[in-house]
């Protein structure tokens, strides 16, 4: 079996070396890039399974790299950046980031987050009873093995986190999940982010699945608690 490939993008050679050492220790193959242009080239030529991306890059900043990758792929992306204020995190998540770790960071925590994201992306992050492989709710069809989603017969491209959220909700239709439960199920128990991360992800998912995101047919808000996926009546 081919090793998992991780593209690490950072303009600081010292940080690049630290992340490379941690990832290689975990058994991953590491691709490296020092600027935005190298990142795009490394992504297109290397086909990584996960990207660790700094935002403040020369030639092409991290947001541009993120936008370019998201136009082509739903590969999971973890942002590792000194730009750690709330607005930067929200913008990142809206653009399709799967996780966000501010600098300075703990290499051990980074390794845990990478494992958690890959576990979900590669289909090993849910309970056995959820591993049915295929779920259909109304016009939405979800294939977990191929991670393919269609709405009314048209394919919808989801990020890794968006797919994970949809699968969790669809696996237990009409069950209400609190934001805390979703945070732990999707990001892992070790994740230290806040509940607004879930709100942003739900908003993104509605934009892609619902005919009218302002009046959602499927993903319902249960005020004061969280969210549920409703099976529409025939």
C-alpha positions as CSV (number, residue, x, y, z in Angstrom):
1,X,0.0,0.0,0.0
2,X,1.3,3.5,-0.9
3,X,2.2,5.7,2.0
4,X,0.0,8.7,2.8
5,X,1.4,11.8,1.2
6,X,1.3,15.2,3.0
7,X,2.1,18.5,1.4
8,X,3.6,20.9,3.9
9,X,3.6,24.6,2.8
10,X,5.5,27.2,4.9
11,X,8.0,29.9,4.1
12,X,10.0,29.4,7.3
13,X,12.6,26.6,6.7
14,X,12.8,25.9,10.4
15,X,9.1,25.3,10.8
16,X,9.1,23.3,7.5
17,X,11.8,21.1,8.9
18,X,10.0,20.6,12.3
19,X,6.7,19.6,10.6
20,X,8.5,17.3,8.1
21,X,10.3,15.5,11.0
22,X,7.0,15.0,12.9
23,X,5.1,13.8,9.8
24,X,7.9,11.4,8.7
25,X,8.0,10.0,12.3
26,X,4.3,9.2,11.9
27,X,5.1,7.3,8.7
28,X,3.9,9.8,6.1
29,X,5.6,10.8,2.9
30,X,6.3,14.5,3.0
31,X,6.2,17.0,0.0
32,X,7.4,20.5,0.8
33,X,6.8,24.0,-0.6
34,X,8.3,27.3,0.5
35,X,5.9,29.6,-1.3
36,X,2.4,29.7,-2.9
37,X,3.6,28.9,-6.4
38,X,5.5,25.8,-5.2
39,X,2.5,24.8,-3.2
40,X,0.2,24.8,-6.3
41,X,2.9,22.9,-8.3
42,X,3.4,20.4,-5.5
43,X,-0.3,19.8,-5.2
44,X,-0.9,19.3,-8.9
45,X,2.2,17.0,-9.4
46,X,2.2,15.2,-6.1
47,X,-1.5,14.5,-5.5
48,X,-1.2,14.7,-1.7
49,X,-3.7,13.1,0.7
50,X,-3.6,16.1,3.0
51,X,-2.2,19.7,2.9
52,X,-0.7,21.6,5.9
53,X,-0.8,25.2,4.8
54,X,0.6,28.5,6.1
55,X,-1.4,31.6,5.2
56,X,1.4,34.2,5.0
57,X,3.4,33.1,1.9
58,X,5.4,34.9,-0.7
59,X,4.4,35.0,-4.4
60,X,0.9,33.7,-3.7
61,X,-0.7,33.9,-0.2
62,X,-2.3,31.0,1.6
63,X,-5.8,32.1,0.9
64,X,-5.1,32.1,-2.9
65,X,-3.5,28.7,-2.6
66,X,-6.6,27.5,-0.6
67,X,-9.0,28.9,-3.2
68,X,-7.1,27.3,-6.1
69,X,-7.0,23.9,-4.4
70,X,-10.7,24.0,-3.5
71,X,-11.5,24.7,-7.1
72,X,-10.0,21.3,-8.0
73,X,-10.2,19.1,-4.9
74,X,-11.8,18.3,-1.6
75,X,-8.5,17.1,-0.1
76,X,-8.4,17.9,3.6
77,X,-6.4,21.1,4.5
78,X,-5.1,22.0,7.9
79,X,-4.0,25.7,8.3
80,X,-0.9,26.3,10.4
81,X,-0.6,30.1,10.7
82,X,0.4,33.0,12.9
83,X,-2.8,34.6,11.7
84,X,-4.8,33.2,14.5
85,X,-7.6,35.7,15.3
86,X,-11.2,34.8,15.1
87,X,-11.9,36.5,11.7
88,X,-9.0,34.7,10.0
89,X,-10.3,31.3,11.3
90,X,-13.9,32.1,10.2
91,X,-12.7,33.1,6.7
92,X,-10.5,30.0,6.5
93,X,-13.4,27.7,7.5
94,X,-15.7,29.4,5.0
95,X,-13.2,28.7,2.3
96,X,-13.0,25.1,3.1
97,X,-10.4,24.6,5.7
98,X,-10.7,21.3,7.7
99,X,-8.7,22.4,10.8
100,X,-6.9,25.5,12.0
101,X,-3.9,25.5,14.3
102,X,-2.3,28.8,15.3
103,X,1.5,29.4,15.7
104,X,3.3,28.7,17.9
105,X,2.0,25.2,17.9
106,X,2.7,21.9,19.6
107,X,4.1,19.3,17.1
108,X,2.4,16.6,19.2
109,X,-1.0,18.4,18.8
110,X,-0.4,18.8,15.1
111,X,0.3,15.1,14.7
112,X,-3.0,14.3,16.6
113,X,-5.0,16.6,14.4
114,X,-3.5,15.1,11.2
115,X,-4.4,11.6,12.4
116,X,-7.9,12.7,13.3
117,X,-8.5,14.3,9.8
118,X,-7.0,11.3,7.9
119,X,-9.0,8.8,10.0
120,X,-12.2,10.6,8.9
121,X,-11.1,11.1,5.3
122,X,-10.0,7.5,4.8
123,X,-13.3,6.2,6.3
124,X,-12.1,4.9,9.7
125,X,-13.7,7.5,12.0
126,X,-17.2,6.3,12.6
127,X,-19.0,3.6,14.5
128,X,-19.5,0.2,12.9
129,X,-23.3,0.6,12.6
130,X,-22.7,3.7,10.5
131,X,-20.5,1.9,8.0
132,X,-23.3,0.9,5.7
133,X,-21.6,2.6,2.8
134,X,-24.7,4.3,1.2
135,X,-27.5,6.6,2.6
136,X,-30.4,8.2,0.7
137,X,-32.4,11.0,2.2
138,X,-34.9,12.6,-0.1
139,X,-33.0,13.9,-3.1
140,X,-29.7,13.5,-1.4
141,X,-27.6,10.3,-2.1
142,X,-24.4,9.7,-0.1
143,X,-21.8,7.1,-1.0
144,X,-19.3,6.8,1.9
145,X,-16.9,4.5,0.1
146,X,-16.4,7.0,-2.8
147,X,-17.3,10.0,-0.7
148,X,-19.6,11.1,-3.5
149,X,-22.8,13.1,-2.9
150,X,-25.5,13.9,-5.4
151,X,-28.6,16.1,-5.0
152,X,-31.4,15.4,-7.5
153,X,-29.0,13.5,-9.6
154,X,-26.3,16.2,-9.8
155,X,-23.0,15.7,-8.0
156,X,-22.1,18.1,-5.2
157,X,-18.5,18.6,-4.3
158,X,-17.9,18.7,-0.5
159,X,-14.8,19.2,1.5
160,X,-13.7,16.4,3.8
161,X,-15.3,18.1,6.8
162,X,-18.5,18.9,5.0
163,X,-18.9,15.3,4.0
164,X,-18.2,14.1,7.6
165,X,-20.8,16.4,9.0
166,X,-23.4,15.2,6.4
167,X,-22.6,11.6,7.1
168,X,-22.9,12.0,10.9
169,X,-26.3,13.7,10.5
170,X,-27.6,11.4,7.8
171,X,-26.6,8.2,9.7
172,X,-29.0,9.2,12.5
173,X,-31.9,11.0,10.6
174,X,-34.1,13.1,12.8
175,X,-31.7,12.8,15.8
176,X,-30.6,16.1,17.3
177,X,-26.9,16.6,17.7
178,X,-25.6,19.3,19.9
179,X,-22.8,21.5,18.6
180,X,-20.4,20.0,21.1
181,X,-21.3,16.4,19.9
182,X,-20.7,17.4,16.3
183,X,-17.4,19.1,17.2
184,X,-16.1,16.0,18.9
185,X,-17.4,13.6,16.2
186,X,-16.0,15.6,13.3
187,X,-12.9,17.2,14.7
188,X,-12.1,14.6,17.3
189,X,-12.1,14.7,21.1
190,X,-8.7,16.4,21.2
191,X,-9.9,19.4,19.2
192,X,-9.9,22.7,21.1
193,X,-11.9,24.9,18.8
194,X,-15.1,26.7,19.7
195,X,-18.7,25.9,18.8
196,X,-18.9,28.5,16.1
197,X,-16.8,26.3,13.9
198,X,-19.8,23.9,13.6
199,X,-22.1,26.8,12.8
200,X,-19.9,27.9,9.9
201,X,-19.6,24.3,8.6
202,X,-23.4,23.8,8.7
203,X,-23.9,27.1,6.8
204,X,-21.4,25.9,4.1
205,X,-23.2,22.6,3.8
206,X,-26.6,24.2,3.4
207,X,-25.3,26.4,0.6
208,X,-24.3,23.3,-1.3
209,X,-27.3,21.0,-0.5
210,X,-30.4,23.1,0.0
211,X,-32.5,24.7,-2.8
212,X,-33.1,27.6,-0.3
213,X,-30.4,27.7,2.4
214,X,-32.4,30.4,4.3
215,X,-35.3,27.9,4.6
216,X,-33.6,24.6,4.8
217,X,-35.5,21.4,3.9
218,X,-33.0,18.9,5.2
219,X,-30.5,20.4,7.8
220,X,-32.7,21.9,10.5
221,X,-31.6,24.1,13.4
222,X,-33.0,23.0,16.8
223,X,-32.7,26.3,18.7
224,X,-30.6,26.2,21.9
225,X,-29.4,22.6,21.1
226,X,-27.9,22.0,17.7
227,X,-28.9,20.4,14.4
228,X,-30.7,17.4,12.9
229,X,-31.1,16.1,9.4
230,X,-34.8,15.7,8.6
231,X,-36.2,13.1,6.3
232,X,-38.8,14.9,4.2
233,X,-42.2,13.2,3.9
234,X,-43.1,11.8,0.5
